[in-house]
């Protein structure tokens, strides 16, 4: 990667140039983000996976820019206009906007007023008006009157069209206008008919809205632009035409030379036309798109953090689980799963109105609990959830068995998906949905990776943001979570394995097929027997895969096989076996990491560094430690069943269900979620909700107000 890009990325991300250069080189070699952040800390300076992912984003951006520069240089070169000065400006460019400004005069165009004027031979007249070659514009224009140009005024108008386009294509004019527009206010007004349209009611606060573009909140801007796309708002900037035109005239003339006094009025008129007709629409659109890009980045970051928290939700673990997908008229679907998540049986009960067959439902549930020795009960949090939890309190649960409420977001998407059909070809969508709810309780990460993250209900304006940016962020987040937790090579589904560094869909299927034919993996190195899984893929994935009960205990740890020789040496120096060292904190505490810095193994090209050694020691003390917290029980307030039961001043337990830039949504056991606005988070000023709360966090809230008509509940955070 070129030095100009390396330095720019370093400045942008507040990194050292060597960190950026090392990562760019490793990306070029095919290394993955999880592998680089976990096993190449010496080369990254200890960058976490989020920073490495962001760096990767910018490396890709500048790789594309370099390709774009090649195209631009070729086009300008073929036009015979590529000077050494222009080439250097293009090659040194790190801004896509600046690059396109430089290219604009030579960019192929559709038919414009200027191109029509040029085709009529009026370009010499336009040039004469600009470079002081005529003292009498009218006289000069007479020489251009001909077929297609019937009058002097037509000739001058055509010349002004050419000048207007030239003004709009002048880089310094665009740059300065852009800087000015960025300081302007965004204005939005209700479009015709919006006032009386019920679908536009949610945008009413933007019907007469004004805010400096640089200060507008991301969620406000995205809402305004969505309303504009739906035809409910007219949106623009409060530009000052006269002042902006005067500035454009000065910048243009400073760049191209001031015209003669006689021609100045013609040039000024051309510049004014250029601003009103070309510059203002173009630059307004650009700076609004810039603001939207910033809003996209902010919203995507929130989505990514929410997804990370959701995927790393505490698992209950491998327990025989009864999963209940609650409902009223259509009943409650029940699926019983063994400790491996396999479906044992399913049925349906009708304990709620209109059937109210409570006795039969109680007998059915009790019989299933006792027959299978159920250890945990998962109840979906959708319709009839609260009522179903209350119903289950009437059955006698096995000792140690608990009832948990589980998010249903995306369960219906999964149940109708190709993945679900592959897993349960003979079951209908209701059974698949119940199974998904149960598996989410057992291991949220393993189950949720089967669902498109956009369907998990943890985003903000997810359909309005840049979809490519969103996909990149969510894919990186899922990959980071899967690799942070680690994957059991002998039990993981192909859908989970595909997110392990270096594997992907094709190799994940090959691994599962080999596992089935070989009766399981007995070591990490056996991965090299999987068809098409070569040394490069093995290097990337091996450290994130776990083999329980392997002969080498390190195969069930996060120690990478490339570092086994280090542990062998440590164990030898202590006079113990590797098996005795792994998991023995006392022995690990006796190891001086600095003693092994620079140690090289048979396949090690570089000596091991201190960051890697510290990670090895941490892993040896607690091998295969799951970074996720332990699941904890939760109960809603017993006396609150309907929004009408709420009163201002009440204090209630709740669970955070979504976090946005403007606040957090909280489930308090009703069909309607409450909102804690950023101003009610208990911090000075408007705190960042993601820094105060976490997804699925159990909190206590106070009721501020209740809007029964719109079903809105305003809350404040108590603790």
PyMOL commands that set and color helices and strands:
alter all, ss='L'
color gray80, all
select helices_A, chain A and resi 3-13+17-28+33-39+41-44+49-78+84-91+96-106+113-119+123-130+137-142+152-168+171-181+198-206+218-229+241-256+261-311+358-372+385-392+411-415+418-423+429-442+444-448+453-455+467-485+494-497+504-518+524-529+535-544+553-556+561-574+578-581+585-589+593-596+610-621+643-645+678-680+689-692
alter helices_A, ss='H'
color red, helices_A
select strands_A, chain A and resi 185-190+208-212+233-237+321-325+332-337+343-349+376-380+402-406+487-488+545-546+651-660+663-667+674-677+698-707+712-717
alter strands_A, ss='S'
color yellow, strands_A
deselect
rebuild
show_as cartoon
